[in-house]
Amino acid sequence: AEIPELVALNKTDGKNVTIMGVLLEPDYEEEKISHFVTQHGITYPLITPQGSFELGKRVGGIRSIPQMFLYDSEGKLFRHYPGPVSRDVLSFDLHSLDKGH
């Protein structure tokens, strides 16, 4: 899902889903990121590069972007999307996850 779909999902399913963005930009500048967040209306938290590289290692490495990982409420990986994913697919998977797989 692209940013607009994640923002919309965060608004509609925010109480049941936690969305986090991960910045992999090595030249992280607070002002540029703040402008980007405002420009795109991002309403979910972003993990800065200091945390994102550690997170990348924990999920087996990030070789391309976008990447999306969907975890269940117990922290187990439910789906990995190695590339763009539509809101319809994500909504279907969230519904499946909500019903207990």
Rosetta silent file (secondary structure, phi, psi, omega in degrees, C-alpha in Angstrom):
SEQUENCE: AEIPELVALNKTDGKNVTIMGVLLEPDYEEEKISHFVTQHGITYPLITPQGSFELGKRVGGIRSIPQMFLYDSEGKLFRHYPGPVSRDVLSFDLHSLDKGH
SCORE:     score description
SCORE:     0.000 S_00000001
   1 L     0.000  141.486  177.207    0.000    0.000    0.000 S_00000001
   2 L   -85.492  173.878 -175.152    1.209    3.442   -0.743 S_00000001
   3 H   -52.631  -48.450 -178.724    1.159    6.286    1.762 S_00000001
   4 H   -59.138  -37.620  178.626   -2.426    7.469    0.999 S_00000001
   5 H   -67.969  -38.271  178.296   -3.782    3.942    1.500 S_00000001
   6 H   -68.193  -38.733  176.750   -1.888    3.565    4.786 S_00000001
   7 H   -62.257  -46.356  179.417   -3.174    6.936    6.003 S_00000001
   8 H   -62.733  -42.911  178.660   -6.744    5.917    5.104 S_00000001
   9 H   -63.070  -40.300  178.330   -6.299    2.532    6.753 S_00000001
  10 H   -62.379  -36.022  179.039   -4.932    4.193    9.872 S_00000001
  11 H   -72.217  -40.559 -174.410   -8.051    6.407   10.024 S_00000001
  12 H   -87.107  -35.638 -175.978  -10.562    3.590    9.481 S_00000001
  13 H  -117.761   17.552 -173.804   -8.885    0.674   11.269 S_00000001
  14 L   -58.298  -26.433 -179.799   -6.550    2.537   13.609 S_00000001
  15 L   -79.464  -19.836 -178.563   -8.034    1.019   16.749 S_00000001
  16 L  -106.375  -13.246 -173.145   -7.441   -2.538   15.513 S_00000001
  17 L  -132.390  140.601  172.468   -4.227   -2.029   13.553 S_00000001
  18 L  -109.650  120.115  178.787   -0.909   -0.380   14.310 S_00000001
  19 L  -107.168  133.318  176.020    0.765    1.120   11.277 S_00000001
  20 L  -134.413  136.488  173.578    4.378    2.243   11.443 S_00000001
  21 E   -95.463  149.379 -179.384    6.533    3.670    8.711 S_00000001
  22 E  -122.703  121.362  179.357   10.220    2.875    8.566 S_00000001
  23 L   -89.562  123.846  178.579   12.705    5.403    7.212 S_00000001
  24 L  -108.987   13.140 -179.448   15.686    3.847    5.481 S_00000001
  25 L   -75.435  113.119 -176.873   17.149    7.155    4.398 S_00000001
  26 L   -68.114  -26.435  179.323   20.745    7.231    5.699 S_00000001
  27 L   -96.970   57.404 -177.447   20.918   11.041    5.440 S_00000001
  28 L   -62.896  122.362  175.772   18.035   11.585    7.847 S_00000001
  29 L  -126.608  119.344 -176.065   17.232   15.262    8.340 S_00000001
  30 H   -51.061  -43.929 -176.914   14.444   16.094   10.804 S_00000001
  31 H   -64.869  -42.237  179.748   13.275   19.133    8.823 S_00000001
  32 H   -66.063  -42.046 -179.777   12.993   17.227    5.521 S_00000001
  33 H   -66.473  -42.336  178.491   11.131   14.347    7.152 S_00000001
  34 H   -59.518  -42.634  177.879    8.779   16.738    8.958 S_00000001
  35 H   -63.704  -43.747  179.312    7.999   18.446    5.645 S_00000001
  36 H   -60.703  -44.433  179.627    7.427   15.052    3.958 S_00000001
  37 H   -61.217  -46.365  179.643    5.063   13.949    6.754 S_00000001
  38 H   -65.227  -45.421 -178.330    3.071   17.171    6.511 S_00000001
  39 H   -59.546  -37.826 -176.103    3.013   17.146    2.712 S_00000001
  40 H   -99.909    1.378  177.540    1.652   13.580    2.587 S_00000001
  41 L    64.262   32.975 -177.964   -0.637   13.808    5.625 S_00000001
  42 L   -68.441  124.955 -176.714    1.067   10.907    7.379 S_00000001
  43 L  -113.041    4.718 -179.824   -0.789   10.133   10.609 S_00000001
  44 L  -111.566  157.836 -177.879    1.141    7.070   11.763 S_00000001
  45 L   -69.339  151.475  176.705    4.504    6.980   13.576 S_00000001
  46 E  -116.402  136.156  175.467    7.772    6.753   11.672 S_00000001
  47 E   -91.280  125.459 -177.864   10.827    4.849   12.842 S_00000001
  48 L   -76.149  165.698 -176.554   13.970    6.861   12.166 S_00000001
  49 H   -53.516  -32.697 -179.867   17.099    5.369   10.566 S_00000001
  50 H   -58.305  -41.202  178.541   18.696    4.704   13.942 S_00000001
  51 H   -87.932  -26.414 -173.545   15.933    2.191   14.712 S_00000001
  52 H   -70.699  -33.490 -179.916   15.134    1.153   11.167 S_00000001
  53 H   -69.175  -36.336  174.621   18.452   -0.511   10.428 S_00000001
  54 H   -66.047  -44.245  178.013   18.082   -2.671   13.549 S_00000001
  55 H   -60.677  -43.097  177.952   14.507   -3.471   12.554 S_00000001
  56 H   -56.306  -41.334  177.624   15.689   -4.342    9.039 S_00000001
  57 H   -64.065  -40.799 -176.812   18.121   -6.872   10.485 S_00000001
  58 H   -67.167  -27.318  179.430   15.402   -8.432   12.640 S_00000001
  59 L   -96.206   11.788  175.660   13.110   -9.064    9.670 S_00000001
  60 L    93.242   11.302  178.411   15.867  -10.681    7.638 S_00000001
  61 L    96.908  143.959  176.487   17.047   -7.611    5.785 S_00000001
  62 L  -108.964  112.302 -176.805   15.355   -5.117    3.530 S_00000001
  63 L   -98.606  -19.132  178.578   16.570   -5.606   -0.035 S_00000001
  64 L  -154.283  162.844  176.109   14.075   -3.357   -1.793 S_00000001
  65 L  -127.806  147.864    4.277   11.339   -0.882   -0.994 S_00000001
  66 L   -80.165  157.774  172.619    8.482   -0.802   -0.430 S_00000001
  67 L  -131.783  141.988  175.709    8.257   -3.715    1.976 S_00000001
  68 E  -136.543  139.452  178.576    5.327   -4.438    4.247 S_00000001
  69 E  -125.448  132.700  179.015    5.032   -6.923    7.078 S_00000001
  70 E  -115.548  119.230 -179.105    1.748   -7.876    8.713 S_00000001
  71 E  -110.432  150.358  175.693    1.980   -9.383   12.201 S_00000001
  72 L   -82.302  179.920 -175.625   -0.748  -10.903   14.317 S_00000001
  73 L   -67.829  -13.168  177.749   -1.568   -9.734   17.839 S_00000001
  74 L   -97.282    2.389  178.259    0.989  -12.183   19.269 S_00000001
  75 L    85.805   14.193  178.045    3.811  -10.758   17.160 S_00000001
  76 L   -92.446  138.789  179.159    3.974  -13.625   14.663 S_00000001
  77 E   -64.141  125.686  179.169    4.517  -12.809   11.006 S_00000001
  78 E  -101.744  -45.520  178.199    1.254  -13.324    9.102 S_00000001
  79 E  -146.399  147.213  172.661    2.164  -11.914    5.657 S_00000001
  80 E  -122.460  128.023  179.875    5.156  -10.350    3.966 S_00000001
  81 E  -112.520   99.746 -179.389    4.568   -8.125    0.961 S_00000001
  82 L   -84.732   68.116 -178.145    7.846   -7.647   -0.969 S_00000001
  83 L   143.950 -174.177 -178.655    6.636   -4.704   -3.022 S_00000001
  84 L   -61.312  146.324  176.696    3.523   -2.594   -3.412 S_00000001
  85 L  -135.407  138.600 -178.481    0.263   -4.023   -2.076 S_00000001
  86 L   -77.870  158.533  177.665   -3.220   -2.705   -2.779 S_00000001
  87 H   -63.168  -35.001  178.802   -5.575   -1.612   -0.045 S_00000001
  88 H   -61.080  -45.675  179.183   -8.012   -4.348   -1.152 S_00000001
  89 H   -64.335  -45.850 -179.627   -5.422   -7.074   -0.604 S_00000001
  90 H   -63.151  -42.820  178.328   -4.349   -5.585    2.700 S_00000001
  91 H   -62.163  -41.223  177.855   -7.973   -5.206    3.857 S_00000001
  92 H   -61.196  -46.343 -179.499   -8.677   -8.833    2.900 S_00000001
  93 H   -66.114  -38.681  176.564   -5.634  -10.042    4.848 S_00000001
  94 H   -63.196  -40.700  177.812   -6.533   -7.877    7.857 S_00000001
  95 H   -63.605  -42.972  177.775  -10.048   -9.320    7.791 S_00000001
  96 H   -62.579  -42.219  179.912   -8.604  -12.859    7.598 S_00000001
  97 H   -65.019  -39.472  179.436   -6.250  -12.105   10.452 S_00000001
  98 H   -64.823  -30.705 -179.986   -9.088  -10.669   12.525 S_00000001
  99 L   -86.121    5.703  178.444  -11.055  -13.897   12.016 S_00000001
 100 L    88.503   32.883  178.860   -8.155  -15.964   13.319 S_00000001
 101 L    80.128    0.000    0.000   -6.443  -16.736    9.972 S_00000001
